[in-house]
Amino acid sequence: MENENFSETSGTGRKNETREFADIIKENTVKFAEETGELLDQALAGLNREISAVKDRFRSSVLETAHAYRQKNENDWRFSLINDFSAWLYELSDEEYNSFPDGKDNPPDGESEIPDYMTLLRHFIVLRHEVRNQSEITLETGKNFTAEMQSARDALAHQENRLAQLVLDLKSEIPRARREGEEKIIHELLNIYDDISSLAEESAFLESVKPGWFSRKNNNLERIIQNQNNTLNKIRDALEKLKIAPVCRIGDRFDPARMRAAGTTFNPDFNNEAVIKIFRQGYIKEGNILRLAEVEINKKE
């Protein structure tokens, strides 16, 4: 019995040791794989950097070689011809290229499919001249377009100047139109003032006469005269606000620039050429004569 128990215990211990050993091997294997992967990644990264450096050096070498070749052969007509033809080929679209006859299906009689390089060279030269001619035509067209654009700009500038001048003229016309409208209103106001003044003078004359049959209506006449005087005062205030002043007064010396002599008489109480009667008053506004005064002047015989 003891031997059997010992055997079972020994078997279990060996199994545990085997399992632990397997776990250690597995752990070491995983760790080794991770370290190996990191080393491989680092090696690949270094290799990629080396490849990129080699590519850069190769590209630089190719560019330097091409630049040196271009500088060496830029004055060679062959090199220039090939460049022109190459540029023309790169400008062709697929549709234009496919539209060219290739001549492979039915080659001309007596000609082989081997290219004739002298003929090809002549075609290249003709093509080069055509490209140059086309470039000159394009340049000339560009010059004409530039000239037309400049002409259009000049025409636009001229129209802008005309518009600016019209705006200035309109701005200058507005004050003139306002002034003319003011003058028209002022003249109408002066005419109304003259009419009311005449009525007031007639009313004052009637009030001074006082005939017997009219004396009963004296109160009504006084009210009319009062209303007329009030209206005249309002018009005088309006004229004063507009800076409109009468031209002359009784006793002023005759001024032909402001007055018009409607008659002459002699009165020893007045000086020679003095205004002794005003038929119609004249008015002035800020130095501008709105209306001449019609007066009677004193003339000594």
C-alpha positions as CSV (number, residue, x, y, z in Angstrom):
1,M,0.0,0.0,0.0
2,E,2.8,2.4,0.9
3,N,4.5,1.6,-2.4
4,E,1.4,2.4,-4.4
5,N,1.0,5.8,-2.6
6,F,4.6,6.6,-3.2
7,S,4.2,5.8,-6.9
8,E,1.2,8.0,-7.2
9,T,2.9,10.9,-5.4
10,S,6.0,10.5,-7.5
11,G,3.9,10.5,-10.7
12,T,2.0,13.6,-9.6
13,G,5.3,15.4,-8.8
14,R,6.8,14.6,-12.2
15,K,3.7,15.8,-13.9
16,N,3.9,19.1,-12.0
17,E,7.5,19.5,-12.8
18,T,6.9,18.8,-16.5
19,R,4.1,21.4,-16.6
20,E,6.2,24.0,-14.9
21,F,9.1,23.2,-17.3
22,A,6.7,23.5,-20.2
23,D,5.5,26.9,-18.9
24,I,9.0,28.1,-18.6
25,I,9.8,27.0,-22.1
26,K,6.6,28.7,-23.4
27,E,7.4,31.9,-21.6
28,N,11.0,32.0,-22.8
29,T,9.8,31.2,-26.3
30,V,7.3,34.1,-26.3
31,K,9.9,36.5,-24.9
32,F,12.4,35.3,-27.5
33,A,9.8,35.8,-30.3
34,E,9.1,39.4,-29.0
35,E,12.7,40.3,-28.8
36,T,13.3,38.7,-32.3
37,G,10.4,40.7,-33.7
38,E,11.7,44.0,-32.3
39,L,15.2,43.2,-33.7
40,L,13.6,42.4,-37.1
41,D,11.5,45.7,-37.0
42,Q,14.7,47.7,-36.2
43,A,16.6,45.9,-39.0
44,L,13.8,46.6,-41.5
45,A,13.6,50.3,-40.5
46,G,17.3,50.6,-40.9
47,L,17.1,48.9,-44.2
48,N,14.3,51.2,-45.4
49,R,16.4,54.2,-44.4
50,E,19.3,52.9,-46.3
51,I,17.1,52.3,-49.4
52,S,15.6,55.8,-49.1
53,A,19.1,57.3,-48.9
54,V,20.3,55.3,-51.9
55,K,17.2,56.4,-53.9
56,D,17.9,60.1,-52.9
57,R,21.5,59.8,-54.0
58,F,20.5,58.1,-57.2
59,R,17.8,60.8,-57.9
60,S,20.3,63.6,-57.2
61,S,22.8,61.9,-59.5
62,V,20.3,61.5,-62.3
63,L,19.2,65.2,-62.0
64,E,22.8,66.4,-61.9
65,T,23.6,64.2,-64.9
66,A,20.5,65.5,-66.8
67,H,21.3,69.1,-65.9
68,A,24.9,68.7,-67.0
69,Y,23.8,67.0,-70.2
70,R,21.3,69.8,-70.9
71,Q,23.9,72.5,-70.3
72,K,26.3,70.7,-72.5
73,N,23.9,70.2,-75.3
74,E,21.6,73.2,-75.0
75,N,23.3,74.9,-78.0
76,D,23.2,71.8,-80.0
77,W,20.4,72.0,-82.7
78,R,19.8,68.2,-82.3
79,F,19.1,68.5,-78.6
80,S,16.9,71.6,-79.2
81,L,15.0,69.8,-81.9
82,I,14.3,66.8,-79.7
83,N,13.1,69.0,-76.9
84,D,10.7,70.9,-79.2
85,F,9.3,67.6,-80.6
86,S,9.1,66.1,-77.1
87,A,7.2,69.2,-75.8
88,W,4.8,68.9,-78.8
89,L,4.2,65.2,-78.1
90,Y,3.4,65.8,-74.5
91,E,0.8,68.4,-75.6
92,L,-1.0,65.9,-77.7
93,S,-4.2,64.3,-76.3
94,D,-5.0,60.6,-76.7
95,E,-7.8,61.5,-79.1
96,E,-5.4,63.5,-81.3
97,Y,-2.8,60.7,-81.2
98,N,-5.4,58.0,-82.1
99,S,-6.6,60.1,-85.0
100,F,-3.2,60.0,-86.8
101,P,-2.9,57.3,-89.5
102,D,-0.1,54.8,-88.5
103,G,0.3,53.3,-92.0
104,K,0.9,49.8,-90.7
105,D,-2.1,48.2,-92.3
106,N,-1.4,49.3,-95.9
107,P,2.2,50.5,-96.2
108,P,3.0,52.3,-99.5
109,D,4.4,50.3,-102.3
110,G,8.2,50.1,-102.5
111,E,8.7,51.3,-98.8
112,S,9.8,49.0,-96.0
113,E,8.7,49.2,-92.4
114,I,12.2,50.2,-91.4
115,P,12.1,53.9,-90.6
116,D,13.9,56.4,-92.8
117,Y,15.8,58.5,-90.3
118,M,16.6,61.3,-92.8
119,T,12.9,61.6,-93.7
120,L,12.1,61.6,-90.0
121,L,14.7,64.3,-89.4
122,R,13.1,66.4,-92.2
123,H,9.7,66.0,-90.6
124,F,11.2,67.0,-87.3
125,I,12.6,70.2,-88.8
126,V,9.4,71.0,-90.5
127,L,7.5,70.4,-87.3
128,R,9.9,72.6,-85.4
129,H,9.3,75.5,-87.8
130,E,5.5,75.0,-87.6
131,V,5.7,75.0,-83.8
132,R,7.8,78.2,-83.9
133,N,5.3,79.8,-86.4
134,Q,2.4,78.8,-84.1
135,S,4.2,80.3,-81.2
136,E,4.7,83.5,-83.0
137,I,1.1,83.6,-84.0
138,T,0.1,82.9,-80.4
139,L,2.4,85.7,-79.3
140,E,1.0,88.1,-81.8
141,T,-2.6,87.2,-80.8
142,G,-1.6,87.8,-77.2
143,K,-0.3,91.2,-78.1
144,N,-3.5,92.0,-80.0
145,F,-5.5,90.9,-77.1
146,T,-3.5,93.0,-74.7
147,A,-3.9,96.0,-77.0
148,E,-7.7,95.4,-77.1
149,M,-7.8,95.0,-73.4
150,Q,-5.9,98.3,-73.0
151,S,-8.3,99.9,-75.4
152,A,-11.3,98.6,-73.4
153,R,-9.7,99.8,-70.2
154,D,-9.2,103.3,-71.7
155,A,-12.8,103.3,-72.9
156,L,-14.0,102.3,-69.4
157,A,-11.8,105.0,-67.8
158,H,-13.3,107.5,-70.3
159,Q,-16.8,106.5,-69.4
160,E,-16.0,106.7,-65.7
161,N,-14.6,110.2,-66.2
162,R,-17.7,111.2,-68.0
163,L,-19.9,109.8,-65.3
164,A,-17.9,111.6,-62.6
165,Q,-18.2,114.8,-64.6
166,L,-22.0,114.3,-64.9
167,V,-22.2,113.8,-61.2
168,L,-20.3,117.0,-60.6
169,D,-22.5,118.9,-63.1
170,L,-25.6,117.5,-61.4
171,K,-24.3,118.6,-58.0
172,S,-23.7,122.1,-59.4
173,E,-27.1,122.1,-61.0
174,I,-28.9,121.3,-57.7
175,P,-28.0,124.6,-56.0
176,R,-28.8,126.5,-59.2
177,A,-32.2,124.9,-59.6
178,R,-32.8,125.5,-55.9
179,R,-31.8,129.1,-56.3
180,E,-34.0,129.6,-59.4
181,G,-36.9,128.0,-57.5
182,E,-36.3,130.3,-54.6
183,E,-36.2,133.3,-56.8
184,K,-39.5,132.4,-58.5
185,I,-41.2,132.0,-55.1
186,I,-39.7,135.3,-53.9
187,H,-41.0,137.1,-57.0
188,E,-44.5,135.7,-56.4
189,L,-44.2,136.7,-52.7
190,L,-43.1,140.3,-53.7
191,N,-46.0,140.5,-56.2
192,I,-48.5,139.5,-53.4
193,Y,-46.8,142.1,-51.1
194,D,-47.3,144.8,-53.7
195,D,-51.0,143.9,-54.2
196,I,-51.7,143.9,-50.5
197,S,-49.8,147.2,-50.1
198,S,-51.9,148.7,-52.8
199,L,-55.1,147.5,-51.2
200,A,-53.9,148.8,-47.8
201,E,-53.2,152.2,-49.3
202,E,-56.7,152.3,-50.9
203,S,-58.3,151.2,-47.6
204,A,-56.3,153.9,-45.8
205,F,-57.5,156.5,-48.3
206,L,-61.1,155.4,-47.9
207,E,-60.8,155.5,-44.1
208,S,-59.5,159.1,-44.3
209,V,-62.3,160.3,-46.6
210,K,-65.1,159.0,-44.4
211,P,-68.2,160.0,-46.5
212,G,-71.5,160.3,-44.6
213,W,-73.0,157.0,-45.9
214,F,-69.7,155.1,-45.2
215,S,-69.2,156.4,-41.7
216,R,-71.6,153.7,-40.3
217,K,-69.3,151.0,-41.7
218,N,-66.1,152.6,-40.3
219,N,-65.6,149.7,-37.8
220,N,-65.5,147.1,-40.6
221,L,-63.0,149.1,-42.6
222,E,-60.7,149.4,-39.6
223,R,-60.8,145.6,-39.2
224,I,-59.9,145.2,-42.9
225,I,-57.0,147.7,-42.6
226,Q,-55.8,145.9,-39.5
227,N,-55.8,142.5,-41.2
228,Q,-54.0,143.9,-44.2
229,N,-51.3,145.5,-42.0
230,N,-50.9,142.2,-40.2
231,T,-50.4,140.3,-43.4
232,L,-47.9,142.9,-44.6
233,N,-46.0,142.6,-41.4
234,K,-45.8,138.8,-41.8
235,I,-44.5,139.2,-45.3
236,R,-41.9,141.7,-44.2
237,D,-40.8,139.3,-41.5
238,A,-40.5,136.5,-44.1
239,L,-38.5,138.7,-46.4
240,E,-36.2,139.7,-43.6
241,K,-35.6,136.0,-42.7
242,L,-34.7,135.4,-46.3
243,K,-32.2,138.3,-46.1
244,I,-34.2,140.3,-48.6
245,A,-34.1,144.1,-48.2
246,P,-35.8,147.0,-50.0
247,V,-33.6,148.9,-52.4
248,C,-34.5,152.5,-51.6
249,R,-36.3,154.9,-49.3
250,I,-37.7,158.3,-49.9
251,G,-34.9,160.9,-50.0
252,D,-32.2,158.4,-51.2
253,R,-30.0,159.5,-54.1
254,F,-31.0,157.9,-57.4
255,D,-28.9,154.8,-58.2
256,P,-29.4,153.5,-61.8
257,A,-27.9,150.1,-60.8
258,R,-30.8,149.6,-58.4
259,M,-33.6,151.9,-59.6
260,R,-35.4,152.8,-62.8
261,A,-36.6,156.4,-63.2
262,A,-40.3,156.3,-64.0
263,G,-40.7,160.0,-63.9
264,T,-39.2,163.3,-62.7
265,T,-40.5,166.4,-60.9
266,F,-39.2,169.3,-58.9
267,N,-39.6,169.7,-55.2
268,P,-37.5,172.3,-53.4
269,D,-37.6,170.2,-50.2
270,F,-35.5,167.5,-51.7
271,N,-32.0,167.4,-53.1
272,N,-31.3,167.1,-56.8
273,E,-31.8,163.4,-58.1
274,A,-33.3,162.4,-54.8
275,V,-36.1,159.8,-54.7
276,I,-39.3,161.6,-53.9
277,K,-41.8,158.9,-54.7
278,I,-41.7,155.1,-55.0
279,F,-44.1,153.6,-57.5
280,R,-42.9,150.0,-56.9
281,Q,-40.3,149.0,-54.4
282,G,-37.2,147.1,-55.5
283,Y,-35.4,144.4,-53.5
284,I,-31.9,143.0,-53.1
285,K,-30.7,139.7,-51.6
286,E,-27.1,139.2,-50.6
287,G,-25.9,141.8,-53.1
288,N,-28.0,140.4,-56.0
289,I,-30.7,142.6,-57.4
290,L,-34.0,140.8,-57.4
291,R,-36.0,143.7,-58.8
292,L,-35.3,147.3,-59.7
293,A,-37.3,149.9,-57.9
294,E,-39.5,152.2,-60.0
295,V,-39.2,155.7,-58.6
296,E,-39.8,159.3,-59.3
297,I,-36.8,161.5,-58.8
298,N,-36.3,165.2,-58.1
299,K,-34.9,167.3,-60.9
300,K,-34.0,170.9,-60.4
301,E,-34.8,173.1,-63.4
